[in-house]
Amino acid sequence: MGQKPEDDKVSGASVAGPDDLAGWDPASQLGHPGDYPYTRGPYESMYQGRQWTMRQYAGFGTAAQTNARFRSLLDAGQTGLSVAFDLPTQMGLDSDDPLAVGEVGKVGVAIDSIDDMRILFNGIPLGEVTTSMTINSTAPILLLLYQLVAEEQGAPPGGIRGTTQNDILKEYIARGTYIYPVAPSMRLATDLIAYAAEELPNWNTVSISGYHIREAGSTAAQEIAFTIANGLAYVRAAEKAGLDVDLFAPRLSFFWNSHNDFLEEVAKFRAARRLWARLMRDVIGAANPASWKMRFHTQTAGSTLTAQQPHNNIVRTTLQALAAVLGGTQSLHTNSFDEALGLPTEESALIALRTQQIIGSESGVANSVDPLAGSYYIESMTDRLEAEARGLIDQIDALGGAESAIEAGFQQREIEEAAYAAARAIDSGESRIVGVNAFVSEEGSSFPVLAVDPSLEANQVDELARRRLARDSDRVDSLLADIAMTASGTDNLLHPIRAALGAGATVGEVSSSMRQVFGRYQA
């Protein structure tokens, strides 16, 4: 006997059908790939024309150690670099700063000056590879160090390609690696946008990040809304600074999290791309279609990795990566299965890269553009997520925009409530996590964990002292004073910062010269 449709409802299954898309217009909601509103992707041929960039996030210890990992990944077929910086570098502290004790090289590579940047990219042609740098408060400093080293290698300005995250607003919302108050931080972000428009035409100036918002516990709709609201804030700040939206907006990119709910994640990427296109065209008034296109990098969800039964993380990461590909990502990082235990080993990082390569080369999903288009479930969920995100953005606008909403704590409270609800669902067993509250095994597993050499910090501090002695200190002091003077005015800060870095000034010294003027942010 055949099963009746209503029998599905008895079992609790969600069955989407024509009623879920009543009045739905594929022309306005979908369009063709490469055409507005870009629901089906920003490019007509998508992966048939060019596969996504496989960009594994890496960085630990010294610049030399990370350079070796970069070379290993490139030899294994990785197609782009992604740099993780240690906390002192992210916070504008030199390795010898008292606040940096115990953190040098721990969660990323330690970069104190141009000498470290030279070592980091030694033997890697920066005119040929693209590099993503996860850096925010000190993004202008690290970009300029990268540019200086690329120019030393002979790379032309147009050949220097990559991305700085440079998304300071999400630091106040979800992550915490801020230095200065919101207003001067936004000035630095827009100064970088303006500088790159003149000096580095192929650099992606801001990677507007939903990743950390999702890692902090947001829902999929909140991730879309809070991230796009931040993107609109950068656009408006750059316009206020006198920049033409159609000149800088095509160099904006996004950074999304790919979480566990496979179909919801596919719909999330499609909804975000469509919402951004509509807001940029109809609200901001951008005229260039390139300004409407959302191009994005995706990373699988670190918060879903478990220390229990860590090999299960390979399966989680595979599903999350597949969702990102079906959602149309331009770049992808797959987490290593041992990251809940420590820094990824070379073996686990290779497995993570091979996961992408198998999806790209063996699964067949890249042979069709947006293959899930037209699915009752996917399209209705795409519509729902877009509507929910638009409603949250309207609330943020009513508070005066992303910056004012952050000061009022709106996004933070929303995320806290969502994270609490998710934690309660896991505690009650309503949300099942294999190896944690379901299918638990009593057997323990032992895995090699990458350990950072305890002598690293002392060696880095000693090397930094040697470099300070070898430079022209009077010239460096004069150039640092120029930065402080510029910070007191309105000129673009990146020009005096570049001069100081070229003379051997450190990340901490440059940050301190601005901190004297801007002060520190107090949450």
C-alpha positions as CSV (number, residue, x, y, z in Angstrom):
1,M,0.0,0.0,0.0
2,G,1.4,3.4,-1.0
3,Q,2.0,5.9,1.8
4,K,-0.4,8.9,1.9
5,P,1.2,12.4,2.0
6,E,-0.4,13.1,5.4
7,D,1.4,10.1,6.9
8,D,4.6,12.2,6.8
9,K,3.1,14.7,9.2
10,V,2.5,11.9,11.7
11,S,6.2,11.0,11.8
12,G,7.1,14.6,12.3
13,A,8.7,15.1,8.9
14,S,8.6,18.5,7.3
15,V,7.3,18.2,3.8
16,A,7.5,21.2,1.5
17,G,5.2,21.5,-1.5
18,P,3.6,24.0,-4.0
19,D,1.7,25.7,-1.2
20,D,5.0,26.8,0.3
21,L,5.8,28.7,-2.8
22,A,2.3,30.1,-3.6
23,G,2.7,33.2,-5.7
24,W,6.5,32.6,-6.0
25,D,8.1,34.2,-9.0
26,P,11.3,32.5,-10.2
27,A,12.2,35.5,-12.3
28,S,12.4,37.9,-9.4
29,Q,13.5,35.4,-6.7
30,L,16.1,33.5,-8.7
31,G,17.0,35.0,-12.1
32,H,19.9,33.3,-14.0
33,P,23.3,32.6,-12.4
34,G,25.5,35.7,-12.8
35,D,22.4,38.0,-13.0
36,Y,20.6,40.1,-10.4
37,P,19.6,39.2,-7.7
38,Y,22.4,36.6,-7.8
39,T,20.5,34.0,-5.8
40,R,22.0,31.3,-8.0
41,G,25.5,32.7,-7.8
42,P,27.6,35.8,-8.8
43,Y,29.0,34.2,-12.0
44,E,27.2,32.5,-14.9
45,S,29.3,29.4,-15.1
46,M,30.3,29.2,-11.4
47,Y,32.6,26.2,-10.8
48,Q,32.5,25.1,-14.4
49,G,34.5,28.2,-15.3
50,R,36.7,28.2,-12.2
51,Q,36.6,26.1,-9.1
52,W,36.5,27.8,-5.7
53,T,39.8,28.8,-4.1
54,M,40.9,26.2,-1.6
55,R,42.4,28.4,1.1
56,Q,43.4,26.5,4.3
57,Y,43.8,28.8,7.3
58,A,47.3,28.4,8.9
59,G,49.6,30.1,11.3
60,F,51.4,29.2,14.5
61,G,54.7,29.9,16.2
62,T,57.3,31.8,14.2
63,A,57.2,33.2,10.7
64,A,59.6,30.5,9.6
65,Q,57.4,27.7,11.0
66,T,54.3,29.1,9.3
67,N,56.2,29.6,6.0
68,A,57.0,25.8,6.1
69,R,53.3,25.0,6.6
70,F,52.4,27.3,3.7
71,R,54.8,25.6,1.4
72,S,53.6,22.2,2.4
73,L,49.9,23.1,1.7
74,L,50.8,24.7,-1.6
75,D,52.7,21.6,-2.6
76,A,49.6,19.5,-1.7
77,G,47.4,21.5,-4.1
78,Q,46.1,24.4,-2.0
79,T,45.3,27.3,-4.3
80,G,45.4,30.3,-1.9
81,L,47.0,31.3,1.4
82,S,45.1,32.3,4.6
83,V,47.1,33.7,7.6
84,A,46.2,33.3,11.2
85,F,48.0,35.8,13.5
86,D,48.6,35.4,17.2
87,L,46.6,37.4,19.7
88,P,49.4,40.0,20.4
89,T,49.6,40.8,16.7
90,Q,45.8,41.1,16.5
91,M,45.7,43.4,19.5
92,G,48.6,45.6,18.4
93,L,51.1,44.4,20.9
94,D,54.7,43.5,20.3
95,S,56.0,40.1,21.5
96,D,57.9,41.8,24.3
97,D,54.9,43.6,25.7
98,P,54.0,42.5,29.2
99,L,50.4,41.9,28.1
100,A,51.7,39.4,25.4
101,V,53.3,37.0,27.9
102,G,52.2,33.4,27.3
103,E,50.4,34.2,24.0
104,V,53.2,34.7,21.5
105,G,52.7,32.3,18.6
106,K,50.0,30.3,20.3
107,V,46.9,30.8,18.1
108,G,48.6,32.2,15.1
109,V,52.0,33.5,13.8
110,A,53.8,36.3,15.6
111,I,54.5,39.3,13.4
112,D,56.3,42.2,15.0
113,S,57.9,44.0,12.0
114,I,58.6,43.8,8.3
115,D,61.4,41.3,9.0
116,D,58.8,38.8,10.2
117,M,56.7,39.4,7.2
118,R,59.7,38.8,4.9
119,I,60.3,35.5,6.6
120,L,56.6,34.5,6.5
121,F,56.5,34.8,2.7
122,N,60.1,33.8,1.9
123,G,60.1,32.0,-1.4
124,I,56.4,32.5,-2.0
125,P,55.7,34.8,-5.0
126,L,53.2,37.3,-3.8
127,G,52.5,38.5,-7.3
128,E,51.1,35.1,-8.1
129,V,49.3,33.8,-5.0
130,T,46.3,35.4,-3.3
131,T,46.5,35.8,0.5
132,S,43.7,36.2,3.0
133,M,44.6,37.8,6.4
134,T,42.3,37.4,9.3
135,I,43.2,40.6,11.0
136,N,41.0,43.5,12.1
137,S,42.2,46.1,14.5
138,T,45.7,46.1,13.0
139,A,44.5,45.3,9.4
140,P,46.0,48.5,7.9
141,I,49.4,47.7,9.5
142,L,49.5,44.1,8.3
143,L,48.3,45.0,4.8
144,L,51.1,47.6,4.5
145,L,53.7,45.1,5.7
146,Y,52.4,42.6,3.0
147,Q,52.5,45.3,0.3
148,L,56.1,46.3,1.3
149,V,57.3,42.7,1.1
150,A,55.4,42.1,-2.2
151,E,57.0,45.2,-3.7
152,E,60.4,44.0,-2.6
153,Q,59.7,40.8,-4.6
154,G,58.9,43.0,-7.6
155,A,55.1,42.4,-7.6
156,P,53.2,45.3,-9.4
157,P,50.4,46.9,-7.5
158,G,47.8,45.2,-9.6
159,G,49.3,41.9,-9.0
160,I,49.0,42.1,-5.2
161,R,45.8,40.2,-4.6
162,G,44.1,39.0,-1.5
163,T,41.8,40.1,1.4
164,T,42.1,41.8,4.8
165,Q,39.3,41.0,7.1
166,N,39.3,44.6,8.4
167,D,35.8,44.0,9.9
168,I,36.1,45.8,13.2
169,L,32.4,46.1,14.0
170,K,32.0,42.3,14.5
171,E,34.8,42.5,17.1
172,Y,32.5,44.6,19.3
173,I,29.6,42.3,18.7
174,A,31.2,38.8,19.0
175,R,35.0,38.5,19.2
176,G,36.7,41.2,21.3
177,T,40.0,41.9,19.5
178,Y,39.4,45.6,19.4
179,I,41.8,48.4,20.4
180,Y,40.3,51.8,19.8
181,P,36.8,53.2,20.2
182,V,34.2,52.6,17.4
183,A,34.6,55.9,15.6
184,P,38.4,55.9,15.1
185,S,38.3,52.2,14.3
186,M,35.8,52.9,11.5
187,R,38.1,55.7,10.3
188,L,40.9,53.2,10.0
189,A,38.7,50.7,8.1
190,T,37.6,53.4,5.6
191,D,41.2,54.8,5.3
192,L,42.2,51.3,4.2
193,I,39.4,51.2,1.7
194,A,40.4,54.5,0.3
195,Y,44.1,53.6,0.2
196,A,43.6,50.4,-1.6
197,A,41.3,52.0,-4.1
198,E,44.3,54.2,-5.1
199,E,47.2,51.9,-4.5
200,L,46.0,48.2,-4.6
201,P,43.2,47.9,-7.2
202,N,42.8,44.2,-6.9
203,W,42.8,43.9,-3.1
204,N,39.6,43.0,-1.2
205,T,39.5,45.7,1.4
206,V,37.0,44.3,3.9
207,S,35.9,40.7,4.5
208,I,32.6,41.4,6.3
209,S,32.5,38.5,8.7
210,G,29.5,36.5,9.9
211,Y,31.7,33.7,10.9
212,H,32.5,34.9,14.4
213,I,28.9,36.0,14.9
214,R,27.8,32.5,14.3
215,E,30.6,31.0,16.4
216,A,29.3,33.2,19.3
217,G,26.0,31.5,19.1
218,S,23.8,33.4,16.6
219,T,21.1,31.8,14.4
220,A,21.5,31.6,10.7
221,A,19.1,34.6,10.2
222,Q,21.0,36.6,12.8
223,E,24.3,35.8,11.1
224,I,22.9,37.1,7.8
225,A,21.4,40.2,9.4
226,F,24.1,41.4,11.7
227,T,26.8,40.8,9.0
228,I,25.0,42.6,6.2
229,A,24.1,45.5,8.6
230,N,27.9,45.8,9.3
231,G,28.5,45.8,5.6
232,L,26.0,48.6,5.1
233,A,27.8,50.6,7.9
234,Y,31.1,50.3,6.0
235,V,29.5,51.4,2.8
236,R,27.9,54.4,4.4
237,A,31.1,55.4,6.3
238,A,33.1,55.2,3.1
239,E,30.5,57.3,1.2
240,K,30.6,59.8,4.1
241,A,34.4,60.0,3.6
242,G,33.8,61.0,0.0
243,L,34.3,57.7,-1.8
244,D,32.2,56.6,-4.7
245,V,30.3,53.4,-3.8
246,D,30.7,52.0,-7.3
247,L,34.5,52.3,-7.0
248,F,35.0,50.5,-3.7
249,A,32.0,48.2,-3.3
250,P,33.1,45.7,-5.9
251,R,36.2,45.0,-3.6
252,L,34.1,44.2,-0.6
253,S,33.8,40.5,0.2
254,F,32.1,38.4,2.9
255,F,33.1,35.6,5.2
256,W,30.5,33.1,6.3
257,N,30.3,30.2,8.7
258,S,29.0,26.9,7.4
259,H,27.2,25.2,10.3
260,N,25.5,21.8,10.9
261,D,22.0,22.2,9.4
262,F,22.9,21.2,5.9
263,L,19.9,22.5,4.0
264,E,19.5,25.6,6.1
265,E,23.1,26.5,5.4
266,V,22.6,26.1,1.6
267,A,19.6,28.4,1.8
268,K,21.4,30.9,4.1
269,F,24.1,31.5,1.5
270,R,21.6,32.0,-1.3
271,A,19.4,34.3,0.9
272,A,22.4,36.4,2.0
273,R,23.6,36.9,-1.6
274,R,20.1,38.0,-2.7
275,L,19.5,40.3,0.2
276,W,22.8,42.1,-0.3
277,A,22.1,42.6,-4.0
278,R,18.7,44.2,-3.2
279,L,20.0,46.4,-0.5
280,M,23.0,47.7,-2.5
281,R,20.9,48.4,-5.5
282,D,17.6,49.7,-4.0
283,V,18.7,51.2,-0.7
284,I,22.3,52.3,-1.2
285,G,21.7,53.2,-4.8
286,A,24.8,51.6,-6.3
287,A,24.6,51.6,-10.1
288,N,27.4,49.2,-11.0
289,P,26.2,45.6,-11.0
290,A,29.6,44.6,-9.6
291,S,28.6,46.5,-6.4
292,W,25.6,44.3,-6.0
293,K,27.4,41.0,-6.2
294,M,28.2,39.2,-2.9
295,R,31.5,37.3,-3.2
296,F,32.4,35.3,-0.1
297,H,34.8,33.0,1.6
298,T,33.4,30.2,3.9
299,Q,34.9,28.3,6.8
300,T,33.4,25.2,8.4
301,A,32.1,25.7,11.9
302,G,34.8,25.5,14.5
303,S,32.2,25.6,17.3
304,T,30.8,22.2,16.1
305,L,34.0,20.4,16.5
306,T,34.1,18.0,19.5
307,A,37.0,16.7,21.5
308,Q,34.9,13.5,22.0
309,Q,35.3,11.1,19.1
310,P,37.3,13.7,17.1
311,H,37.3,11.6,13.9
312,N,33.5,12.4,13.7
313,N,34.6,16.0,12.9
314,I,35.8,14.8,9.5
315,V,32.2,14.0,8.6
316,R,30.8,17.2,10.1
317,T,33.4,19.2,8.1
318,T,32.6,17.4,4.9
319,L,28.9,18.1,5.2
320,Q,29.5,21.8,6.1
321,A,31.9,22.1,3.1
322,L,29.4,20.6,0.8
323,A,26.8,23.0,1.9
324,A,29.1,25.9,1.2
325,V,29.8,24.6,-2.3
326,L,26.1,24.1,-3.0
327,G,25.5,27.6,-1.7
328,G,28.0,29.0,-4.2
329,T,31.1,30.0,-2.1
330,Q,34.1,31.5,-3.9
331,S,36.6,30.4,-1.4
332,L,36.6,27.7,1.3
333,H,38.5,26.6,4.4
334,T,37.8,23.2,5.9
335,N,38.7,22.7,9.6
336,S,41.0,20.0,10.8
337,F,39.4,17.2,12.9
338,D,41.8,17.7,15.8
339,E,41.2,21.5,16.3
340,A,39.1,20.9,19.4
341,L,42.2,19.4,21.0
342,G,44.9,21.9,19.8
343,L,46.5,23.4,16.7
344,P,46.1,21.1,13.6
345,T,48.9,18.8,12.8
346,E,50.3,18.6,9.3
347,E,48.5,15.3,8.7
348,S,45.1,16.6,9.9
349,A,45.5,19.8,7.8
350,L,46.2,17.6,4.8
351,I,43.0,15.6,5.4
352,A,41.0,18.8,5.6
353,L,42.4,20.0,2.2
354,R,41.8,16.6,0.7
355,T,38.1,16.9,1.8
356,Q,37.8,19.9,-0.4
357,Q,39.6,18.3,-3.3
358,I,37.4,15.2,-3.2
359,I,34.2,17.4,-3.2
360,G,35.6,19.3,-6.2
361,S,37.0,16.4,-8.2
362,E,34.9,13.4,-7.3
363,S,31.4,14.3,-6.1
364,G,30.1,15.9,-9.3
365,V,28.3,18.7,-7.4
366,A,30.4,21.4,-9.2
367,N,29.2,20.2,-12.6
368,S,25.9,22.1,-12.2
369,V,25.2,25.7,-11.2
370,D,23.0,25.9,-8.1
371,P,21.6,22.3,-8.5
372,L,19.1,22.7,-5.7
373,A,17.3,25.6,-7.3
374,G,13.6,25.1,-7.5
375,S,13.4,22.8,-4.5
376,Y,10.2,23.6,-2.6
377,Y,12.1,23.3,0.7
378,I,15.3,25.2,-0.3
379,E,13.4,28.0,-2.0
380,S,10.9,28.5,0.9
381,M,13.7,28.4,3.4
382,T,15.7,30.9,1.4
383,D,12.7,33.2,1.4
384,R,12.2,32.7,5.1
385,L,15.8,33.5,6.0
386,E,15.9,36.6,3.8
387,A,12.7,37.9,5.4
388,E,13.9,37.2,9.0
389,A,17.2,38.8,8.3
390,R,15.6,41.9,6.7
391,G,13.4,42.2,9.8
392,L,16.4,42.3,12.0
393,I,18.2,44.8,9.8
394,D,15.1,47.0,10.0
395,Q,15.4,46.9,13.8
396,I,19.1,47.9,13.6
397,D,18.2,50.8,11.2
398,A,15.6,52.0,13.7
399,L,18.4,52.1,16.3
400,G,20.5,54.3,14.0
401,G,22.5,51.7,12.2
402,A,25.0,49.0,13.1
403,E,27.3,51.2,15.1
404,S,24.5,52.7,17.3
405,A,22.9,49.3,17.7
406,I,26.3,47.9,18.9
407,E,26.6,50.7,21.4
408,A,23.1,49.9,22.7
409,G,24.0,46.2,22.9
410,F,21.3,45.0,20.6
411,Q,23.2,42.4,18.5
412,Q,25.1,41.2,21.6
413,R,21.8,40.5,23.5
414,E,20.2,38.8,20.5
415,I,23.2,36.5,20.1
416,E,23.4,35.7,23.9
417,E,19.7,34.7,23.9
418,A,20.2,32.5,20.8
419,A,23.3,30.9,22.3
420,Y,21.5,30.2,25.6
421,A,18.6,28.5,23.7
422,A,21.0,26.3,21.7
423,A,22.9,25.3,24.9
424,R,19.7,24.4,26.6
425,A,18.6,22.2,23.6
426,I,21.9,20.3,23.9
427,D,21.6,19.9,27.6
428,S,18.0,18.6,27.3
429,G,18.9,16.2,24.5
430,E,16.6,17.9,22.1
431,S,19.6,18.7,20.0
432,R,21.7,15.6,19.6
433,I,25.5,15.8,19.2
434,V,27.1,12.4,18.3
435,G,29.7,11.5,20.9
436,V,28.5,14.2,23.3
437,N,24.9,13.5,24.3
438,A,24.2,10.7,21.8
439,F,26.0,7.5,20.9
440,V,28.6,8.2,23.6
441,S,31.6,5.9,23.8
442,E,33.4,5.2,27.0
443,E,36.6,4.5,25.2
444,G,39.1,7.3,25.1
445,S,41.3,8.2,22.1
446,S,44.8,9.5,22.0
447,F,45.9,11.8,19.2
448,P,49.2,13.7,18.6
449,V,48.6,17.4,19.2
450,L,50.8,20.1,17.7
451,A,52.7,21.8,20.5
452,V,54.3,25.2,20.2
453,D,58.0,25.2,21.3
454,P,58.1,26.9,24.8
455,S,61.3,28.6,23.9
456,L,59.6,30.4,21.0
457,E,58.5,33.4,22.9
458,A,61.9,34.1,24.4
459,N,63.6,33.7,21.0
460,Q,61.0,36.0,19.3
461,V,61.6,38.7,22.0
462,D,65.4,38.4,21.7
463,E,65.2,38.8,17.9
464,L,62.9,41.8,18.3
465,A,65.4,43.5,20.5
466,R,68.2,42.8,18.0
467,R,66.1,44.4,15.2
468,R,65.4,47.5,17.3
469,L,69.2,48.0,17.9
470,A,69.9,47.7,14.1
471,R,67.5,50.3,12.9
472,D,67.7,54.1,12.8
473,S,65.8,54.9,16.1
474,D,65.7,58.6,15.6
475,R,64.1,58.2,12.2
476,V,61.6,55.7,13.5
477,D,60.6,58.0,16.4
478,S,60.1,60.9,14.0
479,L,57.9,58.7,11.7
480,L,55.9,57.4,14.7
481,A,55.3,61.1,15.7
482,D,53.9,61.7,12.2
483,I,51.4,58.9,12.7
484,A,50.2,60.5,15.9
485,M,49.9,63.9,14.2
486,T,47.9,62.4,11.4
487,A,45.7,60.6,13.8
488,S,44.9,64.0,15.3
489,G,43.7,65.3,12.0
490,T,41.7,63.9,9.1
491,D,44.3,62.7,6.5
492,N,44.6,59.1,5.5
493,L,46.7,57.3,8.2
494,L,48.0,54.5,5.9
495,H,50.6,56.8,4.2
496,P,52.5,57.7,7.4
497,I,52.1,54.1,8.8
498,R,53.7,52.8,5.6
499,A,56.7,55.1,6.0
500,A,57.2,54.1,9.6
501,L,56.9,50.3,8.9
502,G,59.4,50.6,6.0
503,A,61.9,52.2,8.4
504,G,61.5,49.3,10.9
505,A,58.8,50.4,13.2
506,T,56.9,47.6,14.9
507,V,53.2,46.6,15.0
508,G,53.1,47.6,18.7
509,E,54.8,50.9,18.2
510,V,52.5,52.0,15.4
511,S,49.4,50.9,17.4
512,S,50.6,52.7,20.4
513,S,51.2,56.0,18.5
514,M,47.5,55.9,17.5
515,R,46.3,54.7,20.9
516,Q,47.8,57.9,22.4
517,V,45.4,59.9,20.3
518,F,42.3,57.6,20.0
519,G,42.4,56.0,23.4
520,R,41.1,52.5,24.2
521,Y,37.7,51.1,23.8
522,Q,35.9,50.2,27.1
523,A,33.1,47.7,26.6
